[in-house]
Amino acid sequence: MTNGHGQHDAAESGDSTTYAGSRRGYAIHPWRLTRSGLMPDEVAASETLFTLSNGHFGMRGSLEEGEPRAVPGTYINGFYEERPLPHAESGYGFPESGETVVNVTDGKLIRLFVGDSPFDLRYGTTRSHERTLDLRSGTLDRSTEWTSPNGQSVRVTSRRLVSFAHRSLAAIHYEVEALDDNVYVALYSDLLANEQNAAPSSDPRDAAVLDRPLKAEASGARDHQAVLVHRTRRSKLRMAVGMDHVLEVPQGAQTTIEADKDLARYTVTAQLPKGSKLTMVKYLAYGWSHRRSGPALRDQVEAALAVGKLIGWDELAAKQRAYLDDFWQHSDVEFDGDPGLQQAVRVSMFHVLQCSARAEGQGLGAKGLSGIGYDGHTFWDADLFALPMLTYTMPQAARDHLVWRRDTLPQARERATELGLRGAAFPWRTITGKECSGYWPAGTAAFHVNSAVADATARYVAATGDTEFDRGPGTELLTETARLWASLGHFNTDGSFHIDGVTGPDEYTAIVDDNLYTNVMAQANLAAAAAACERNPESANALQVTADEIAGWRRAATAMAIPYDDELQVHAQSEGFTRRDEWDFEGTSPDFYPLLLNYPYFQIYRKQVIKQADLVLAMQLRGDLFSAQEKARNFAYYEARTVRDSSLSAATQAVLAAETGHLELAYDYWAEVALVDLGDLHGNVDDGLHIASMGGSWQVAVSGFGGMRDHGGQISFAPRLPEALTRLRFRVRWDGCVVEVDVRREDGEESAAYRLVEGESMHTSHHGEPVDLVGTEPVRHSIPAPTGVLPVTHPAGREPTRRVPQV
């Protein structure tokens, strides 16, 4: 599982074409992800891809009947258990404990028995079975026709949602129809805690396995409702889950309800004449707290259930659709020429939305709420790969994540003090804000996490004009991150400012001096902090920022060292990087990737081999520092040394490939980014989604082929299309406006039209030409052909797969 997280590491009709990847069977449709049939060896992958969540809690897409299953996980954002973090050799500043997301009480379960046979697709005869993730309705739908081993046939349909409108609520509409006469059925609707987790893994990037982490505190049942309250054993967090039911059943049906420590069960038994149906709506509510009592949480979930029942299934489903209608209206990325890729990009955007929409007070995990990969931790890639999509389409969700970063500043300040530094040192991996990485070269030394937080903060303020955030969390975040750089770096005798002994985004090059990415991002951080404090003097005074401190930030930013190799005429990824020995790519077997699992770090760290785009990412985020010629030379040099052992890499490489004129290469990378989970390109979708890569698929569309940049608080566009696409249209929010960019190729000529969808006026630019938008009248410009394109090569066997459009 290698997505940039250190050693602990992607129209209303359609046809039935399937993906030509290692995972097969998902029909291509512009607004749905549909899987027909049951492939036992791909149960875990389907559970991941069919995840439903709203940012507060999430449910993997396991079958309601509970079998077959892999990890039928349910996760609450921020709900974790502590665990020891052993070290082979201890050292000062090494974290002593870690945090792992808890698979909480499963409320999805509705076990069905037909006669005396459990409904299990591995037995009897399955006549049809189809499941669909609907990106417009926000539901997971299924339809199955099945004949039990005793010869009785039923049709089971279900629709599941995790509500965007009501943060604590989920609901399942479950229906059993008898296809034979006098079918006896029983439904066991359960709440089940402490389900058995996956077996321990030898892969160091997988999550820790927790054994029965939930301790029962209370349970109760009455009428059609039950509630369970549990507490974690070490972290002392408390959670409650409740269920309630509405039934439509034939006469003579019987119901019972009971609750014990780890299991609550609502039972329905009925005799169904042929053609009759048993319909049940199951309402679920989840809540947790580290402060509130068990009775208070019980009351909270019971109140949520009461609201859910009052609203009713139809209205909950209507609100879900309305929420997504608004999201897609303002956020959709639409293009012509590759329906398979179109679907993949929308699936990616949907999952980024799902893990962030109602996060409210918690961070965005690397896997969202889709699995226990990476222990449920948040990394820097949330700020740089997922937040851009949210900033320009769903800014409130981006704000929530940044407010969570501000709320974890006490832990980050404490960590900086422990390391002998000023300001704040944000953690490499965390749930609560505490550092949970035990491998310090790729964890603690990766101070660029600070610049990711600062970059996301500055871009959010520029894009939204949110003055309240700017005065409060924004200025505080920028100030404390700038203080770290001022104390971490030093001035040399020639007056230049250097940052030594750090690890940049490329984790195959650890503990280096003057990592270019770190330096130029720190430079931007220092300048942004100075500007924020000058804009908000009262906030600066509250943070005890002095004029001398601001002047020191500006001096360090101006004097920042930027390594450059005069002989090769390329920027060096870090001081001396271009003079290191080359990696023997020709002699490396394809079976030995990712390198971190097959070679000692001692060998990897000494060579010119790059796990993920590092300096190239600097050229995307700080493109204002590099000339077009420098970008072309740098891209060609580093493309030949980047092996993409991280799922984060291809998105950045795609964006710069598009900018430097390699449009077909960018298109190939785009498919790799968007299909990392649908195609299971890294072989680990079972453990959860690659949320950063999914955010990256939006970036390739908008920042790559759309050419959007936001340097210096100004937004600009420089679109170009790859040969396979004839049109690309997207919308972004900027300073109270919504602008639509519509790029087309007609009769061999490319042009782009810019139109205000919301707002009165907006200034931007097109390939350097000013564009002033007033009213709704579109402004169209022709697109120049790329110039100065240099040839590029790739490490042997690591070039991207050539993308063939799926139609």
VOGU-3710 file (C-alpha; in Angstrom, 3 decimals, decimal comma):
1> mtnghgqhda> 0,000/0,000/0,000  2,156/2,853/-1,231  0,530/6,245/-1,445  3,141/8,529/-0,035  2,854/7,694/3,639  6,348/6,572/4,486  7,066/2,965/5,201  3,423/2,607/6,269  2,328/3,031/3,102  -5,191/6,407/-5,886
11> aesgdsttya> -25,957/11,009/-19,544  -28,333/8,552/-17,734  -27,558/5,488/-19,831  -24,509/3,315/-20,267  -23,326/-0,002/-21,603  -21,854/-3,044/-19,908  -18,225/-2,559/-20,913  -15,889/-3,421/-18,049  -12,486/-2,179/-16,932  -9,449/-3,889/-18,379
21> gsrrgyaihp> -7,566/-3,845/-15,100  -6,734/-6,369/-12,441  -10,262/-5,838/-11,114  -13,025/-6,561/-13,629  -16,790/-6,434/-13,724  -17,765/-2,787/-13,114  -19,999/-1,584/-15,934  -19,203/1,789/-17,479  -21,912/4,344/-16,783  -21,527/8,110/-16,387
31> wrltrsglmp> -23,305/8,284/-13,019  -23,216/4,789/-11,563  -20,777/2,109/-10,481  -22,470/-1,239/-11,050  -21,226/-4,735/-10,369  -23,109/-7,835/-11,542  -22,541/-11,265/-10,056  -20,441/-12,265/-7,081  -16,693/-12,838/-7,304  -15,613/-14,308/-3,942
41> devaasetlf> -11,995/-13,174/-4,345  -13,119/-9,580/-4,885  -15,522/-9,198/-1,984  -13,136/-6,913/-0,084  -12,589/-4,662/-3,118  -16,341/-4,258/-3,614  -16,783/-3,453/0,067  -14,271/-0,636/-0,336  -15,615/0,794/-3,586  -19,229/0,616/-2,385
51> tlsnghfgmr> -18,475/2,502/0,830  -21,032/5,099/1,920  -20,031/7,873/4,315  -20,665/11,517/5,080  -17,453/12,554/6,827  -18,829/11,837/10,311  -19,186/8,090/9,911  -18,873/5,569/7,120  -19,958/2,049/6,252  -18,095/-0,287/3,965
61> gsleegepra> -20,236/-1,826/1,266  -20,666/-5,260/2,810  -23,896/-7,128/2,164  -26,707/-6,572/4,624  -26,932/-10,322/5,182  -23,370/-10,317/6,540  -22,001/-13,105/4,329  -19,870/-13,420/2,290  -17,726/-10,692/3,784  -14,157/-9,530/4,176
71> vpgtyingfy> -14,110/-6,522/6,537  -17,673/-5,281/7,150  -16,284/-2,146/8,733  -18,101/0,843/10,183  -15,949/3,800/11,234  -16,580/7,057/13,078  -14,275/9,936/12,206  -11,971/10,653/15,141  -12,949/7,552/17,110  -9,800/5,573/17,859
81> eerplphaes> -8,001/3,332/20,295  -4,517/3,875/21,647  -1,885/1,194/21,272  1,782/0,852/22,209  4,255/1,947/19,530  7,351/-0,220/20,069  10,779/0,735/18,771  13,677/-1,599/18,122  15,855/1,010/19,830  14,364/3,850/21,815
91> gygfpesget> 15,427/7,439/21,400  14,480/10,853/22,697  11,413/12,232/20,937  10,220/8,866/19,582  6,426/8,585/19,951  5,542/6,007/22,583  1,967/5,289/21,548  -0,057/5,201/18,377  -3,698/5,607/17,406  -5,807/3,204/15,347
101> vvnvtdgkli> -9,305/3,761/14,023  -11,844/1,386/15,569  -14,214/-0,807/13,604  -17,264/0,194/15,630  -20,637/-1,449/16,085  -22,010/-2,763/12,802  -25,573/-1,629/12,165  -25,822/-2,754/8,532  -26,673/-6,329/9,407  -30,061/-7,697/8,345
111> rlfvgdspfd> -29,637/-11,448/8,288  -32,235/-13,232/6,185  -33,376/-16,844/6,508  -35,543/-18,457/3,846  -37,134/-21,451/5,455  -34,267/-22,997/7,387  -31,584/-21,728/4,960  -29,472/-18,616/5,593  -29,472/-16,238/2,629  -25,898/-16,676/1,379
121> lrygttrshe> -24,966/-16,320/-2,284  -22,308/-19,008/-1,965  -25,043/-21,603/-1,519  -28,249/-22,385/-3,350  -28,689/-20,815/-6,788  -28,137/-17,128/-7,516  -30,218/-16,263/-10,599  -29,169/-12,613/-10,644  -27,215/-10,308/-8,381  -26,402/-6,650/-9,027
131> rtldlrsgtl> -25,178/-3,815/-6,839  -24,921/-0,150/-7,806  -23,314/2,889/-6,223  -25,464/5,740/-7,534  -23,522/9,007/-7,650  -26,664/11,126/-8,065  -28,876/9,595/-5,384  -26,007/8,885/-2,984  -27,241/5,362/-2,343  -25,985/1,797/-2,575
141> drstewtspn> -28,642/-0,256/-4,375  -28,888/-3,982/-4,840  -31,203/-6,541/-6,415  -30,812/-10,299/-6,029  -32,888/-13,277/-7,110  -31,943/-16,409/-5,209  -33,197/-19,942/-4,709  -32,353/-21,527/-1,391  -30,956/-25,068/-1,109  -34,470/-26,145/-0,040
151> gqsvrvtsrr> -35,870/-24,873/-3,341  -37,665/-21,679/-2,298  -37,023/-18,518/-4,339  -37,012/-14,864/-3,260  -36,092/-11,495/-4,695  -34,212/-9,221/-2,294  -33,805/-5,519/-2,990  -32,190/-2,945/-0,776  -31,201/0,700/-0,857  -28,783/2,131/1,689
161> lvsfahrsla> -27,788/5,718/2,442  -25,586/7,591/4,899  -27,208/10,995/5,116  -25,476/14,206/4,090  -28,395/16,276/5,403  -28,584/14,594/8,821  -25,065/13,958/10,074  -25,761/11,110/12,519  -28,235/9,161/10,391  -28,118/6,209/8,037
171> aihyeveald> -31,030/4,198/6,698  -31,624/0,950/4,816  -34,737/0,173/2,802  -34,861/-3,640/2,688  -37,466/-5,705/0,860  -38,045/-9,464/0,443  -40,466/-10,675/-2,227  -41,629/-14,294/-2,376  -41,293/-15,847/-5,827  -42,882/-19,130/-4,665
181> dnvyvalysd> -45,923/-19,947/-2,566  -45,824/-19,936/1,212  -42,243/-18,847/1,759  -41,326/-18,615/5,425  -38,782/-15,907/6,155  -37,013/-14,546/9,216  -35,081/-11,289/9,448  -32,523/-10,628/12,173  -31,753/-6,898/12,207  -28,647/-6,531/14,373
191> llaneqnaap> -26,315/-4,151/16,098  -23,094/-6,124/16,531  -19,992/-4,857/18,348  -16,465/-6,272/18,437  -16,683/-8,136/15,147  -13,577/-10,130/14,373  -11,019/-8,039/12,516  -8,682/-9,114/9,768  -5,718/-11,293/10,647  -2,395/-9,559/11,391
201> ssdprdaavl> -0,401/-8,625/8,296  3,329/-8,768/7,674  3,119/-5,629/5,519  4,362/-2,721/7,689  2,029/-0,325/5,881  -1,135/-2,095/7,045  -3,104/-1,157/10,125  -2,623/-2,551/13,588  -5,147/-5,223/14,511  -7,176/-4,436/17,626
211> drplkaeasg> -8,637/-7,251/19,691  -12,121/-6,464/21,051  -11,448/-2,737/21,564  -15,007/-1,884/22,706  -16,076/-2,377/26,313  -19,848/-2,569/26,828  -21,338/0,076/29,125  -25,080/-0,042/28,514  -27,735/-1,601/26,325  -31,488/-1,288/25,991
221> ardhqavlvh> -34,376/-2,308/23,767  -38,069/-1,506/23,489  -40,728/-1,735/20,782  -38,774/-1,616/17,478  -35,725/0,228/18,884  -32,419/-0,735/20,508  -29,293/1,133/21,649  -25,800/-0,042/22,570  -23,222/2,114/24,393  -19,527/1,179/24,408
231> rtrrsklrma> -16,224/2,675/25,491  -12,704/2,073/24,262  -10,389/0,485/26,784  -7,352/2,790/26,504  -8,395/6,025/24,822  -11,578/6,156/26,965  -13,755/7,359/24,119  -17,462/6,583/24,336  -19,828/5,804/21,459  -23,475/4,904/21,084
241> vgmdhvlevp> -25,395/3,405/18,194  -29,122/2,980/17,906  -31,533/1,342/15,492  -35,243/1,680/14,893  -37,539/0,071/12,325  -40,659/0,671/10,271  -42,335/-2,465/8,867  -44,776/-3,339/6,156  -45,563/-7,043/6,645  -48,363/-9,510/5,910
251> qgaqttiead> -50,843/-10,361/8,620  -49,541/-12,828/11,145  -45,982/-11,561/11,161  -44,270/-11,612/14,562  -41,554/-9,372/15,985  -39,285/-9,477/19,035  -36,432/-7,279/20,234  -33,591/-7,840/22,675  -30,262/-6,284/23,631  -27,166/-7,497/25,444
261> kdlarytvta> -23,612/-6,209/25,806  -22,364/-6,594/22,229  -25,540/-7,552/20,369  -28,971/-6,054/19,895  -31,420/-7,940/17,682  -34,796/-7,137/16,182  -36,430/-10,265/14,766  -39,238/-10,434/12,198  -40,811/-13,692/11,074  -43,505/-14,007/8,427
271> qlpkgskltm> -45,132/-16,313/5,909  -45,130/-14,768/2,434  -47,598/-15,842/-0,267  -46,229/-15,732/-3,806  -45,808/-12,132/-5,006  -46,131/-10,624/-1,526  -43,408/-8,548/0,100  -41,929/-7,895/3,510  -40,555/-4,357/3,630  -38,434/-2,958/6,440
281> vkylaygwsh> -36,816/0,459/6,798  -33,969/0,347/9,283  -32,850/3,682/10,752  -29,396/3,955/12,325  -27,786/6,715/14,377  -24,149/7,021/15,515  -22,635/9,367/18,083  -19,422/9,570/20,112  -17,676/11,803/22,601  -14,666/11,954/24,877
291> rrsgpalrdq> -16,601/14,088/27,374  -20,272/13,134/27,392  -21,775/10,449/29,590  -23,308/7,202/28,409  -26,887/8,320/29,132  -26,290/11,570/27,227  -25,029/9,699/24,164  -27,923/7,256/24,389  -30,355/10,165/24,389  -28,507/11,726/21,454
301> veaalavgkl> -28,879/8,699/19,198  -32,481/8,099/20,294  -33,293/11,686/19,354  -31,618/11,220/15,971  -33,645/8,069/15,390  -36,845/9,889/16,266  -36,004/12,590/13,740  -35,203/9,967/11,111  -38,510/8,179/11,578  -40,399/11,465/11,557
311> igwdelaakq> -38,768/12,500/8,295  -39,294/9,068/6,774  -37,410/7,159/4,126  -38,785/9,021/1,122  -37,824/12,431/2,464  -34,373/11,254/3,568  -33,754/9,939/0,059  -35,072/13,177/-1,485  -32,746/15,283/0,690  -29,810/13,071/-0,289
321> raylddfwqh> -30,585/13,623/-3,969  -31,002/17,377/-3,507  -27,647/17,647/-1,719  -25,883/15,852/-4,545  -27,742/17,781/-7,241  -26,283/20,965/-5,758  -22,813/19,436/-5,487  -22,698/18,233/-9,089  -24,196/21,464/-10,411  -21,271/23,441/-8,993
331> sdvefdgdpg> -18,512/20,850/-9,116  -18,899/18,413/-11,993  -16,009/17,693/-14,345  -17,414/16,657/-17,720  -15,523/15,557/-20,824  -16,133/13,790/-24,117  -14,072/10,961/-25,580  -13,484/8,496/-22,742  -16,620/7,285/-20,886  -14,634/4,918/-18,669
341> lqqavrvsmf> -12,367/7,680/-17,439  -15,346/10,016/-17,059  -16,968/7,537/-14,696  -13,742/7,054/-12,747  -13,282/10,788/-12,199  -16,832/11,176/-10,910  -16,487/8,159/-8,613  -13,299/9,741/-7,264  -14,967/13,095/-6,645  -17,923/11,405/-4,960
351> hvlqcsarae> -15,671/9,586/-2,510  -13,696/12,753/-1,680  -17,009/14,459/-0,954  -18,165/11,521/1,169  -15,156/11,591/3,469  -15,311/15,350/4,026  -18,844/16,748/3,723  -19,760/16,453/7,415  -16,334/15,865/8,968  -16,914/18,975/11,129
361> gqglgakgls> -14,172/19,025/13,703  -12,166/16,059/12,411  -9,518/15,542/9,751  -9,645/13,764/6,411  -8,105/10,304/6,657  -5,926/8,825/3,939  -8,568/6,126/3,446  -11,519/8,318/4,301  -13,938/6,104/6,213  -13,596/3,147/3,855
371> gigydghtfw> -11,108/0,898/5,641  -8,462/0,541/8,319  -5,458/1,058/6,026  -2,888/3,389/7,596  -4,762/2,977/10,903  -7,258/5,639/9,792  -4,609/8,367/9,991  -4,560/11,783/8,372  -1,401/12,724/6,448  -0,139/15,783/4,591
381> dadlfalpml> -1,723/14,612/1,349  -5,177/15,532/2,687  -4,131/19,201/2,627  -2,427/19,136/-0,780  -4,373/16,586/-2,815  -7,926/16,443/-1,414  -8,384/19,996/-0,131  -7,876/21,758/-3,491  -10,983/20,075/-4,901  -12,928/21,040/-1,794
391> tytmpqaard> -11,572/24,590/-1,676  -12,802/25,322/-5,196  -16,036/23,319/-5,075  -17,128/22,742/-1,428  -15,219/25,393/0,549  -17,010/24,740/3,840  -15,590/21,209/3,910  -12,084/22,587/3,298  -12,629/25,106/6,097  -13,683/22,351/8,498
401> hlvwrrdtlp> -10,451/20,443/7,894  -8,339/23,553/8,403  -10,202/24,395/11,613  -9,372/20,856/12,772  -5,715/21,591/12,007  -5,996/24,764/14,118  -7,617/22,779/16,937  -4,624/20,405/16,982  -2,118/23,255/17,329  -1,544/22,541/21,061
411> qareratelg> -0,181/19,089/20,194  1,845/20,522/17,291  3,343/23,201/19,547  4,189/20,576/22,142  5,875/18,452/19,475  7,922/21,424/18,260  9,056/22,152/21,815  10,022/18,489/22,275  12,156/18,785/19,131  13,821/21,988/20,364
421> lrgaafpwrt> 11,975/24,235/17,909  9,585/27,164/18,041  6,103/27,332/16,591  4,269/24,139/15,653  5,435/20,854/14,148  2,429/19,151/12,596  2,526/15,339/12,694  3,290/13,052/9,791  0,393/10,757/10,676  -2,296/11,259/13,256
431> itgkecsgyw> -5,937/11,068/14,291  -5,951/13,512/17,214  -2,975/15,708/16,312  -0,378/13,612/18,129  2,557/12,212/16,125  2,009/8,494/15,497  4,899/7,714/13,152  7,590/5,534/14,639  9,954/5,938/11,682  11,459/9,382/12,118
441> pagtaafhvn> 13,346/9,791/8,786  10,045/9,676/6,875  7,967/11,019/9,762  9,403/13,617/12,096  11,975/14,798/9,528  9,213/15,454/6,969  8,633/18,996/8,194  7,033/19,789/4,847  3,765/18,734/6,521  3,808/22,258/7,968
451> savadatary> 3,998/23,801/4,525  1,090/21,654/3,321  -1,082/23,049/6,106  0,097/26,576/5,365  -0,376/26,210/1,607  -3,926/24,912/2,053  -4,642/27,777/4,438  -3,353/30,490/2,115  -5,158/29,078/-0,922  -8,422/28,767/0,992
461> vaatgdtefd> -8,246/32,414/2,073  -7,394/33,593/-1,454  -10,159/31,522/-3,064  -12,931/32,349/-0,611  -12,166/35,752/0,860  -13,223/34,295/4,228  -12,116/37,204/6,425  -13,369/35,622/9,653  -11,254/32,537/9,053  -8,336/34,703/7,935
471> rgpgtellte> -8,400/36,732/11,169  -8,700/33,645/13,353  -7,549/30,141/12,390  -5,813/31,307/9,212  -3,422/33,776/10,810  -2,743/31,424/13,722  -1,881/28,506/11,422  0,362/30,617/9,202  2,109/32,193/12,175  2,933/28,987/14,019
481> tarlwaslgh> 4,107/27,181/10,893  6,310/30,153/9,941  7,852/30,158/13,407  8,951/26,577/12,889  10,817/27,415/9,664  12,491/30,406/11,278  13,844/28,217/14,075  14,545/25,120/11,946  16,586/26,961/9,312  19,702/29,089/9,583
491> fntdgsfhid> 21,528/31,849/7,726  24,854/30,959/6,157  27,862/33,257/6,128  26,910/34,464/2,648  23,485/35,520/3,943  21,520/32,662/2,361  18,910/30,767/4,401  19,185/26,973/4,630  17,025/24,173/6,029  19,107/21,077/6,752
501> gvtgpdeyta> 18,437/17,465/7,744  14,886/17,093/6,421  12,894/14,701/4,235  10,847/16,074/1,349  7,854/14,441/-0,332  10,180/11,895/-1,976  10,609/9,381/0,835  13,357/7,582/-1,103  15,647/10,559/-0,390  15,671/11,086/3,361
511> ivddnlytnv> 17,515/13,444/5,706  18,908/15,881/3,180  19,996/19,504/3,201  17,979/22,126/1,321  15,280/19,948/-0,151  14,044/22,302/-2,852  10,370/21,520/-2,314  10,642/22,106/1,434  12,558/25,339/0,942  10,285/26,977/-1,631
521> maqanlaaaa> 7,150/25,941/0,250  8,644/27,294/3,487  9,439/30,481/1,574  5,785/30,855/0,602  4,722/30,036/4,172  6,952/32,738/5,630  5,704/35,350/3,169  2,064/34,385/3,701  2,459/34,570/7,491  3,986/38,037/7,271
531> aacernpesa> 1,152/39,250/5,039  -1,521/37,699/7,283  -0,111/39,340/10,408  0,040/42,711/8,642  -3,578/42,292/7,452  -4,729/41,284/10,915  -2,685/43,258/13,477  -5,009/42,405/16,384  -4,589/38,693/15,703  -0,834/39,174/15,407
541> nalqvtadei> -0,727/40,975/18,746  -2,695/38,163/20,392  -0,081/35,723/19,060  2,717/38,011/20,325  4,092/38,562/16,836  6,484/41,500/16,712  7,591/43,685/13,825  11,083/42,218/14,190  9,686/38,685/13,863  7,821/39,609/10,678
551> agwrraatam> 10,957/41,233/9,280  12,885/38,049/10,087  10,370/35,951/8,181  10,653/38,194/5,138  14,437/38,150/5,313  14,511/34,328/5,459  12,048/34,054/2,576  14,090/36,409/0,407  17,351/34,606/1,189  16,004/31,050/0,844
561> aipyddelqv> 18,501/28,642/-0,740  17,267/27,051/-3,972  19,663/24,310/-5,178  20,607/24,416/-8,871  23,015/22,334/-10,945  24,733/24,748/-13,348  26,326/21,946/-15,347  23,072/20,037/-15,987  20,979/23,244/-16,034  18,334/21,720/-13,781
571> haqsegftrr> 17,294/22,407/-10,231  18,551/19,854/-7,730  15,910/18,072/-5,672  18,187/18,658/-2,697  21,735/19,816/-2,232  24,017/17,354/-4,088  21,184/15,146/-5,375  22,219/15,345/-9,029  25,741/14,158/-8,130  24,559/10,917/-6,531
581> dewdfegtsp> 24,957/7,525/-8,145  22,139/6,431/-10,472  19,847/3,524/-9,636  20,198/0,453/-11,844  16,709/0,498/-13,343  17,586/-1,937/-16,115  18,739/-4,484/-13,547  15,692/-4,123/-11,274  13,034/-6,791/-11,746  9,439/-5,538/-12,054
591> dfyplllnyp> 8,639/-7,893/-9,163  10,880/-5,793/-6,912  8,616/-2,753/-6,942  7,771/-1,078/-4,641  11,432/-0,767/-3,784  10,816/-0,097/-0,082  9,590/-3,679/0,370  12,528/-5,252/-1,459  15,637/-3,137/-0,817  17,178/-1,676/2,336
601> yfqiyrkqvi> 16,622/2,034/2,816  20,395/2,380/3,088  20,662/1,563/-0,629  17,630/3,566/-1,701  18,586/6,733/0,167  21,994/6,976/-1,555  20,789/6,860/-5,153  18,970/9,031/-7,689  15,710/7,134/-7,467  12,473/8,934/-6,623
611> kqadlvlamq> 9,424/7,346/-5,033  7,060/10,212/-5,829  7,163/13,582/-7,515  9,046/16,002/-5,257  10,666/18,850/-7,141  7,958/18,396/-9,778  5,329/19,043/-7,085  7,189/22,239/-6,222  6,825/23,340/-9,849  3,058/22,806/-9,621
621> lrgdlfsaqe> 2,522/24,622/-6,329  5,210/27,299/-6,785  5,099/27,545/-10,555  5,632/31,296/-10,312  9,295/30,630/-9,364  10,237/28,704/-12,515  10,482/29,737/-16,142  8,837/27,620/-18,839  12,287/26,445/-19,961  13,259/25,454/-16,427
631> karnfayyea> 10,037/23,500/-16,012  10,646/21,621/-19,250  14,247/20,707/-18,337  13,411/19,799/-14,748  10,440/17,681/-15,764  12,502/15,699/-18,286  15,308/15,108/-15,785  13,133/13,917/-12,915  10,704/11,948/-15,056  13,611/9,619/-15,907
641> rtvrdsslsa> 14,198/8,885/-12,205  10,687/8,647/-10,729  9,358/5,112/-10,202  5,903/6,045/-8,815  5,980/3,652/-5,881  3,471/6,089/-4,406  -0,056/6,573/-5,691  0,406/10,291/-5,009  2,964/10,708/-7,758  1,026/10,296/-10,992
651> atqavlaaet> -1,333/13,219/-10,333  1,533/15,668/-9,994  3,377/14,200/-12,962  0,195/14,496/-15,025  -0,276/18,172/-14,163  3,301/19,086/-15,138  3,251/16,826/-18,175  0,248/18,780/-19,437  1,903/22,112/-18,686  5,147/21,170/-20,457
661> ghlelaydyw> 3,322/19,963/-23,572  3,334/16,188/-22,974  -0,429/15,908/-23,297  -0,617/12,218/-24,145  1,667/11,342/-21,240  -0,547/13,454/-18,976  -3,575/11,560/-20,260  -1,914/8,222/-19,471  -1,105/9,413/-15,967  -4,652/10,715/-15,503
671> aevalvdlgd> -6,027/7,226/-16,113  -3,554/5,832/-13,591  -4,679/8,371/-11,013  -8,408/7,935/-11,535  -8,282/4,137/-11,782  -5,969/3,471/-8,835  -8,879/1,916/-6,928  -11,307/0,974/-9,683  -8,488/-0,876/-11,414  -6,766/-1,819/-8,143
681> lhgnvddglh> -3,500/-0,688/-9,687  -1,576/-0,981/-6,413  -3,182/-4,260/-5,391  -4,481/-2,906/-2,083  -7,961/-1,511/-2,643  -9,162/-4,144/-0,165  -7,757/-1,973/2,656  -9,599/1,188/1,646  -9,690/3,968/-0,887  -6,779/6,216/-1,899
691> iasmggswqv> -8,504/9,521/-1,092  -5,527/11,686/-2,064  -5,285/10,047/-5,464  -9,019/10,527/-5,903  -8,586/14,215/-5,161  -5,685/14,154/-7,595  -7,977/12,980/-10,398  -9,869/16,290/-10,071  -6,572/18,183/-10,043  -5,418/16,559/-13,285
701> avsgfggmrd> -8,628/17,660/-14,989  -8,707/21,202/-13,615  -5,041/22,041/-12,990  -3,608/19,759/-15,673  -5,770/19,955/-18,780  -7,632/23,011/-17,474  -4,339/24,691/-16,612  -5,743/26,370/-13,498  -3,182/28,040/-11,235  -3,668/30,280/-8,224
711> hggqisfapr> -0,275/31,832/-7,608  -0,058/34,968/-5,523  -3,766/35,115/-4,810  -4,660/35,296/-8,512  -6,425/32,608/-10,535  -5,453/31,845/-14,134  -6,084/29,184/-16,793  -4,033/27,671/-19,614  -6,107/24,751/-20,934  -5,130/22,153/-23,530
721> lpealtrlrf> -6,722/18,832/-24,478  -5,154/15,437/-25,128  -5,928/13,871/-28,493  -8,576/11,499/-27,115  -10,792/14,251/-25,712  -12,853/16,702/-27,719  -14,298/18,632/-24,804  -13,627/19,395/-21,137  -15,957/21,463/-18,982  -15,666/22,239/-15,277
731> rvrwdgcvve> -16,676/24,858/-12,723  -14,734/26,353/-9,834  -15,546/28,848/-7,098  -13,390/31,932/-6,705  -13,935/34,958/-4,479  -17,711/34,681/-4,377  -18,053/33,731/-8,042  -18,517/30,464/-9,900  -16,778/30,362/-13,271  -17,326/27,720/-15,936
741> vdvrredgee> -14,450/26,755/-18,224  -15,515/25,003/-21,429  -12,633/23,707/-23,568  -13,401/22,313/-27,044  -11,702/20,977/-30,136  -13,680/21,603/-33,323  -12,321/21,185/-36,855  -8,833/20,727/-35,467  -8,880/24,026/-33,554  -8,930/24,292/-29,776
751> saayrlvege> -10,587/27,103/-27,851  -11,830/27,814/-24,345  -14,918/29,725/-23,258  -15,126/31,359/-19,824  -18,539/32,152/-18,332  -19,714/33,437/-14,974  -22,339/31,132/-13,526  -22,601/33,057/-10,252  -21,296/36,493/-9,338  -21,172/39,860/-11,067
761> smhtshhgep> -17,617/40,150/-12,333  -14,277/38,350/-12,240  -10,771/38,897/-13,549  -8,585/36,007/-14,672  -6,293/35,153/-17,577  -6,030/32,670/-20,455  -2,497/31,567/-21,415  -1,292/34,898/-20,048  -3,945/37,047/-21,767  -6,278/39,037/-19,472
771> vdlvgtepvr> -9,885/37,840/-19,292  -12,537/40,064/-17,709  -15,911/38,446/-17,105  -19,042/40,502/-16,540  -22,517/39,012/-16,444  -23,205/35,609/-17,964  -21,932/36,235/-21,496  -19,121/33,737/-22,297  -15,709/34,954/-23,467  -13,930/32,594/-25,886
781> hsipaptgvl> -10,207/32,443/-26,650  -8,191/30,257/-29,004  -5,623/27,918/-27,455  -2,003/28,165/-28,643  -0,026/25,034/-29,440  2,635/24,052/-26,876  6,210/25,156/-27,528  9,607/24,158/-26,180  8,593/20,539/-25,592  11,567/18,353/-24,635
791> pvthpagrep> 11,692/14,555/-25,002  11,218/12,543/-21,828  12,140/9,001/-20,801  11,132/6,798/-17,884  12,883/4,268/-15,670  12,891/0,887/-17,405  9,548/-0,808/-16,908  8,004/2,098/-15,001  6,418/4,073/-17,821  2,642/4,478/-17,463
801> trrvpqv> 0,335/2,153/-19,366  -0,838/3,698/-22,623  -4,430/4,812/-22,172  -6,911/3,512/-24,726  -10,293/5,249/-24,315  -13,113/2,923/-23,269  -16,295/3,603/-25,173
//
